[in-house]
Amino acid sequence: MKLTKIFAVVAAAVMCLSSFTACTKAEAYGGTMRDITTMELVNEMGVGINLGNTFESAGSWISPTGVTSYEQAWGSPIITREMITGYAECGFGVLRIPVAWSNMMGEDYTIDATYLARVKQVVGWALEEDMYVILNIHWDGGWWTDFANDDKKAECMYKYERIWTQLTEAFNNEYGDKLMFESLNEEGGWESIWNRYSNQGDKEKSFNLLNEINQKFVDIVRASGGNNAERHLLIAGYNTDFDLTCDPLYKMPNDPKNRCAVSVHYYTPSTFAILEADADWGKARTEWGSEADFAELNKYMTMMKETYIDKGIPVIVGEFGCSTSNKTPEMIRLYLTSVCEAAYDNGLCPVLWDITDVFYNREEAKFIDPELLEGLMAVKE
């Protein structure tokens, strides 16, 4: 680490109050909103990575003894400043931080102050490293399914509003435009209302429900004022699926500031990217890279470019990745670098999905496969 960076890290650390208290100096977090478009902002991000299976861990089996019981529940070590510095030194320009806010929540959906402070601390570390941060509500125990129940929808919307009201208050004027809020994760689509595979149910109702939630998100953030009145926002696509997010029924919310990007995820083909063993819905693939594979990849990236980017709406691939246990390092590199390059070349910001010790060694604060890292960073050249 360069001497100047050491001084910067020390100076930032001095401004922090305690191990679970975030630094709140506007200078450290770049607390200004520049006069740039969301397209320009997304283009600055480069290539990103997820802090996966950490703050979004959830489950009734987790013993709720404090913040760290959730942070470590899905295998992550306690996140340190050195780990975050390591991401920046690898060349990643944006850190996506998924969070399950319901983990420590009191009456009236009040987020526990220590839980919020811990997330703020990690957000602050990334911002102090001059990274962008994407902060969301993730799966969060699955309460999203109740939106499909007409008797429970109003309560779900109230919980959603309570969460974002607290987050917009907590992350406002001290946090500049390198902090982006994301409306939700992949949960915006309800098979109990409409099943895409059988095409049974009320498709329009399911799309309209997501559109309503995304509009509520924008309204809450803008109404909170301060920097949030200008903050750049990430809007979840329908199940963050490429095809469905390009469906005419999906609508971007009305934003008076016109500062919204759309979020999609890429795990295609799922038999390669997701399956590690054969399942009843598909046979696990260990190889990728045929002419047909590249044609499929380019089709989807071109689809997003033509549907959104060419019309002035930026796109972030909030997750892309693949399972690794049943593949050679060469296949993993080929797939991930190809997806990253195709996204970047079409103007989409690619954000690698990563969990503890799959691509990045958190204990050693370094990328595990230097050749893969080199390939990912090469797309920016």
C-alpha positions in Angstrom: 0.0 0.0 0.0 1.4 3.4 -0.9 2.4 5.7 1.9 -0.1 8.3 0.9 -2.9 5.8 1.0 -1.8 4.7 4.5 -2.1 8.3 5.7 -5.5 8.5 4.1 -6.7 5.4 5.8 -5.4 6.5 9.2 -7.0 9.9 8.8 -10.3 8.4 7.9 -10.1 6.0 10.8 -9.5 8.9 13.2 -12.8 10.4 12.2 -14.7 7.2 13.1 -16.2 7.0 16.5 -16.2 3.3 17.4 -16.2 -0.2 15.8 -19.9 0.0 15.2 -20.2 3.7 14.5 -19.9 5.0 11.0 -17.8 8.0 10.1 -20.2 10.9 9.4 -17.9 13.6 8.0 -19.3 14.9 4.7 -15.8 15.3 3.4 -15.0 11.7 3.9 -18.1 10.5 2.1 -18.0 13.1 -0.7 -21.2 14.7 0.5 -22.0 16.6 -2.7 -24.2 15.9 -5.6 -22.5 16.7 -8.9 -24.3 18.1 -11.9 -23.9 14.9 -14.0 -26.4 12.5 -15.5 -27.1 9.1 -14.2 -25.6 7.7 -17.5 -22.4 9.6 -16.8 -22.3 8.3 -13.2 -22.9 4.7 -14.2 -20.2 5.0 -16.8 -17.8 6.1 -14.1 -18.4 2.9 -12.0 -16.4 0.6 -14.2 -16.6 -3.0 -13.0 -18.1 -3.8 -9.6 -18.4 -6.6 -7.0 -21.0 -7.7 -4.5 -20.4 -8.1 -0.7 -22.6 -11.2 -0.9 -23.8 -13.6 1.8 -23.0 -11.0 4.5 -25.5 -8.4 5.6 -28.3 -10.1 3.7 -28.0 -13.3 5.6 -31.4 -14.3 7.1 -33.0 -17.3 8.8 -34.9 -18.2 11.9 -32.1 -20.6 12.9 -29.7 -17.7 13.4 -29.2 -16.9 17.1 -29.9 -13.1 17.3 -27.1 -12.2 19.7 -26.1 -9.0 17.9 -25.1 -7.6 14.5 -22.2 -10.0 14.0 -24.3 -13.1 14.5 -26.1 -12.2 11.2 -22.9 -10.9 9.5 -21.2 -14.2 9.9 -24.3 -16.5 9.6 -23.7 -17.5 6.0 -20.0 -17.9 6.2 -18.5 -14.5 6.1 -15.8 -13.3 8.5 -16.4 -10.0 10.2 -15.9 -7.4 7.5 -12.8 -5.2 8.1 -11.6 -2.0 6.6 -8.7 -3.9 5.1 -11.1 -6.1 3.1 -12.8 -3.1 1.7 -9.5 -1.5 0.8 -8.6 -4.7 -1.0 -11.6 -4.5 -3.2 -10.6 -1.0 -4.3 -7.0 -2.0 -4.8 -8.2 -4.8 -7.1 -9.7 -2.1 -9.3 -13.4 -2.5 -8.5 -15.2 0.7 -8.9 -18.5 -0.1 -7.1 -19.4 -2.3 -4.1 -23.0 -3.6 -4.0 -24.0 -4.2 -0.4 -27.2 -6.4 -0.1 -28.9 -6.0 3.3 -31.7 -7.9 5.1 -33.0 -5.0 7.3 -35.6 -7.2 9.0 -32.9 -9.1 10.9 -32.8 -6.7 13.8 -36.1 -4.8 13.8 -38.3 -3.6 16.6 -41.9 -2.4 16.8 -43.3 -0.4 13.9 -40.5 -1.9 11.7 -37.9 0.2 13.4 -34.4 -0.9 12.3 -32.0 -1.6 15.3 -29.6 1.3 15.7 -26.5 -1.0 16.0 -27.4 -2.9 12.8 -27.9 0.4 10.9 -24.6 1.8 12.3 -22.7 -1.3 11.3 -23.9 -1.1 7.7 -23.2 2.6 7.7 -19.6 1.8 8.8 -19.0 -0.5 5.9 -20.7 1.8 3.4 -18.4 4.6 4.8 -15.3 2.5 4.3 -16.1 1.9 0.7 -16.9 5.6 0.0 -13.6 6.6 1.7 -11.9 4.3 -0.8 -13.5 6.4 -3.5 -15.7 3.4 -4.6 -19.4 3.7 -5.5 -21.8 1.9 -3.2 -25.2 0.4 -4.2 -27.3 -0.2 -1.1 -30.6 -2.2 -1.2 -33.2 -4.2 0.5 -32.4 -7.8 -0.4 -34.5 -11.0 -0.1 -34.9 -10.1 3.6 -36.5 -13.3 4.7 -38.9 -13.5 1.9 -41.6 -11.2 3.1 -42.0 -9.9 -0.4 -44.2 -12.8 -1.3 -47.0 -11.3 0.8 -47.3 -8.4 -1.6 -49.2 -10.8 -3.8 -51.9 -11.3 -1.1 -54.5 -8.6 -1.4 -55.1 -8.8 2.4 -51.4 -8.2 3.2 -50.3 -5.9 0.5 -51.0 -2.7 2.4 -49.0 -3.9 5.4 -46.1 -4.9 3.1 -46.2 -1.5 1.5 -46.1 0.2 4.9 -43.1 -1.9 6.0 -41.4 -1.0 2.7 -42.1 2.6 3.3 -40.9 2.5 6.9 -37.6 0.9 5.9 -36.8 3.4 3.2 -37.9 6.3 5.3 -35.3 5.3 7.9 -32.6 4.6 5.3 -33.1 7.9 3.6 -32.9 9.7 6.9 -29.7 7.8 7.8 -28.0 8.2 4.5 -28.6 11.7 3.4 -26.6 14.9 3.3 -23.3 13.4 4.5 -23.4 11.0 1.6 -22.7 12.3 -1.9 -23.6 10.9 -5.3 -21.3 7.9 -5.0 -24.0 6.3 -2.8 -26.9 4.8 -4.9 -30.0 3.3 -3.5 -31.6 0.2 -5.1 -35.3 -0.3 -4.8 -35.2 -4.1 -4.2 -33.4 -7.2 -5.4 -34.9 -10.0 -7.6 -38.2 -10.4 -5.7 -40.2 -8.1 -8.0 -42.3 -10.7 -9.7 -44.9 -13.0 -8.1 -45.6 -16.5 -9.6 -48.7 -16.7 -7.4 -50.1 -13.9 -9.6 -48.5 -14.8 -12.9 -46.3 -17.8 -13.8 -44.1 -16.9 -16.7 -43.4 -20.6 -17.6 -47.0 -21.7 -17.9 -48.2 -18.2 -18.7 -51.0 -18.7 -16.2 -52.5 -15.9 -14.1 -52.7 -12.1 -14.4 -49.5 -11.0 -16.0 -50.4 -7.3 -16.0 -51.3 -7.4 -12.3 -47.9 -8.8 -11.4 -46.1 -6.2 -13.5 -48.2 -3.4 -12.1 -47.4 -4.4 -8.6 -43.7 -4.1 -9.2 -44.2 -0.8 -11.0 -46.1 0.5 -8.0 -43.4 -0.5 -5.5 -40.7 1.1 -7.7 -42.7 4.3 -7.9 -43.2 4.3 -4.1 -39.4 3.9 -3.7 -38.7 7.0 -5.9 -41.4 9.0 -4.1 -40.0 8.2 -0.7 -36.4 9.1 -1.6 -37.3 12.3 -3.3 -39.6 13.4 -0.5 -36.8 13.0 2.1 -35.0 16.1 0.7 -31.4 17.0 1.0 -29.0 15.1 -1.1 -31.7 12.4 -1.6 -33.7 14.9 -3.6 -30.9 14.5 -6.2 -29.6 11.0 -5.5 -29.2 8.6 -8.4 -31.4 5.6 -8.0 -31.3 2.0 -9.2 -34.7 0.5 -10.2 -35.2 -3.3 -10.0 -36.3 -4.9 -13.2 -39.0 -7.6 -13.2 -37.3 -10.4 -11.3 -34.2 -8.6 -12.7 -34.7 -10.7 -15.7 -33.5 -9.4 -19.1 -36.5 -10.6 -21.1 -39.1 -9.5 -18.6 -37.5 -6.2 -17.9 -37.8 -5.4 -21.6 -41.5 -6.4 -21.6 -43.8 -3.4 -22.4 -45.7 -4.0 -19.2 -42.6 -3.0 -17.2 -42.4 0.7 -16.6 -39.7 2.9 -15.2 -41.1 5.1 -12.4 -41.7 8.7 -12.9 -38.8 10.6 -11.4 -38.9 14.4 -11.5 -35.1 14.5 -11.4 -34.6 11.9 -14.2 -31.9 10.2 -12.2 -32.8 6.5 -12.5 -31.0 3.4 -13.8 -32.5 0.0 -14.3 -31.1 -3.2 -12.7 -30.9 -6.7 -14.2 -29.0 -9.8 -13.3 -27.3 -12.2 -15.6 -27.0 -16.0 -14.9 -27.6 -17.3 -18.4 -27.7 -20.1 -19.3 -28.8 -21.1 -15.8 -27.7 -24.7 -16.4 -24.1 -23.4 -16.6 -24.2 -20.4 -14.3 -26.3 -21.8 -11.5 -26.5 -25.6 -11.5 -23.7 -27.6 -9.9 -25.6 -30.9 -10.3 -28.4 -32.2 -12.5 -31.9 -31.1 -11.4 -35.4 -32.0 -12.5 -35.5 -28.7 -14.6 -32.1 -29.1 -16.3 -28.8 -30.8 -16.8 -25.8 -29.1 -15.3 -23.3 -27.8 -17.8 -19.6 -27.8 -17.2 -18.6 -26.0 -20.4 -19.6 -22.7 -22.1 -18.3 -20.9 -25.1 -19.9 -22.2 -28.2 -21.0 -20.0 -31.1 -24.6 -20.4 -29.8 -23.5 -19.4 -26.3 -21.9 -16.2 -27.5 -24.9 -15.4 -29.7 -27.2 -15.7 -26.7 -25.0 -13.5 -24.6 -24.8 -10.8 -27.3 -28.5 -11.0 -27.9 -29.3 -10.2 -24.3 -26.8 -7.4 -24.0 -27.9 -5.8 -27.2 -31.5 -6.1 -26.1 -30.8 -4.0 -23.0 -28.8 -1.5 -24.9 -31.6 -1.0 -27.5 -34.4 -1.0 -24.9 -32.8 1.3 -22.4 -29.3 2.7 -23.0 -30.1 3.9 -26.5 -33.1 5.8 -25.0 -31.0 7.4 -22.3 -31.7 5.0 -19.4 -28.5 3.5 -17.9 -28.3 -0.2 -17.0 -26.5 -1.9 -14.2 -26.0 -5.7 -14.2 -26.3 -5.8 -10.4 -25.3 -9.5 -10.4 -23.5 -11.8 -12.8 -21.6 -14.9 -11.9 -21.4 -18.7 -12.1 -21.1 -21.7 -9.8 -17.5 -22.8 -9.6 -17.4 -26.3 -8.0 -18.0 -28.2 -11.2 -16.0 -26.2 -13.6 -12.4 -25.7 -14.6 -10.7 -22.3 -13.9 -10.4 -21.8 -17.7 -14.2 -22.2 -18.1 -14.9 -19.9 -15.2 -12.6 -17.2 -16.6 -14.0 -17.6 -20.1 -17.6 -17.2 -19.0 -17.1 -14.4 -16.5 -14.8 -12.3 -18.6 -17.1 -12.7 -21.7 -20.2 -11.6 -19.8 -18.3 -8.7 -18.2 -16.9 -7.6 -21.6 -20.2 -7.9 -23.4 -22.0 -5.9 -20.8 -19.3 -3.2 -20.6 -19.0 -2.9 -24.4 -22.8 -2.3 -24.6 -22.7 0.4 -21.9 -23.9 -1.8 -19.0 -22.1 -1.7 -15.7 -21.2 -5.3 -14.7 -21.2 -6.1 -10.9 -19.8 -9.6 -10.1 -21.7 -11.7 -7.6 -19.3 -12.9 -5.0 -19.5 -14.6 -1.6 -16.8 -15.5 0.9 -13.7 -17.0 -0.7 -15.2 -17.8 -4.1 -13.5 -15.1 -6.1 -12.1 -12.8 -3.3 -10.3 -14.0 -0.2 -11.7 -11.8 2.5 -9.2 -12.9 5.2 -6.2 -12.1 2.9 -8.0 -9.1 1.2 -7.0 -10.2 -2.2 -8.5 -11.7 -5.4 -8.0 -15.5 -5.5 -7.4 -15.8 -9.3 -5.2 -13.0 -10.6 -5.7 -14.1 -14.2 -9.5 -13.8 -13.8 -9.1 -10.4 -12.1 -6.9 -9.2 -15.0 -9.5 -10.3 -17.5 -12.3 -8.5 -15.7 -10.4 -5.3 -15.4 -9.2 -5.5 -19.0 -12.7 -4.7 -20.3 -12.2 -1.1 -19.2 -9.1 -0.6 -21.4 
